[in-house]
Amino acid sequence: MLQFYVNYNVGSLTMPMRLQSGPFATVELANQHRRGIAGGHDVTLCWIGVSRDETRQLVNDDSASMRPLYAPALISTAA
C-alpha cells in the first residue's frame, strides 16, 4: 500500500529544520494536511512525497513530539 508524507522546512533558509508528517493513506488527506502547514510561520518548501527519508524528523500528528530518524551508517570502502 502506498503511503504519502508531507515534507517541509521550518526556520532559516540556510539551516532549516527538515520535518515530515504522515503517513497518510491518500493524496487528498496529505494535501489537506499540507495546506494547513504551508501557511505556517517560517515554513518553506512544503511538498508531498511517497517515501520516508531517514534524514528527516518524523512529526507525530497525534502529539507535538518529534522523533529523530538516523540515516544508515555509511560503510567505508577505502583501502
N, C-alpha and C positions, 0 to 999 in steps of 0.2 A: 504494500500500500504506500503510495506516495504521500509524503508529509511536506508541509510548507512552513518556512520560517521567515519572520520579519527581521531584517538586519538593518542596523542603523548605528550612527556615530553620535556621541554626545561629548561636548566640550570643544576645546580649541581645534582649529583646523590642522595645526602642526602635530599635536599629540592627542588625538581624540580617544575616548574610551569606546571600544567596539563592543556593541551589545547585540543580543539576539533574543527574540521572543518566539515561543512556539513549543511544540509543533502544533500546527493547525491541520485539520482534516481536509479542508477545501480552500481553494484560492479565494473564494468570497469571504470566508472567515478571516483569512490572513490579510486581505485587503482592507477589511473593516478595521482590524486592529492597526494596520499601517497608517490609515487615515487619522486615527486617534493619536498616534505617536508623532506623525510628520509635522504637526503644528506646534509641537512642544518647544520649549526654550532650549537653545543650544543643540538642537537635533539637526544633523546633516546626513546626506546620503542614505536615505531611508528606502529600502527595496525589499522585495520578496524573493527568497531563494528556496531551493528544494533539498538542500543538504545542511547538515550541522558541521560548521567549520570549527575544528578543535581549537583554533587560536582565538576564539571569541568567548565572552562570558554569556552564559545562557541565563536569561531572566525568567524566573518562575512567575507565570501570570497570576498564580493564586496568592502570592505574597511578594513583598518587596526584597526578599533575599536574592542574592546572586551567588552562583557557584562558578569558580574559575574552571575553565577547561584547559588542559595542558596538551600541547602538541606532542606527538610521539617522539621519543628520543631519536636523535639522528645518529646513525652508525658511521663511524669514521672509516673511510676506505684508504686512508693514507698508508703508504708502505714504509 
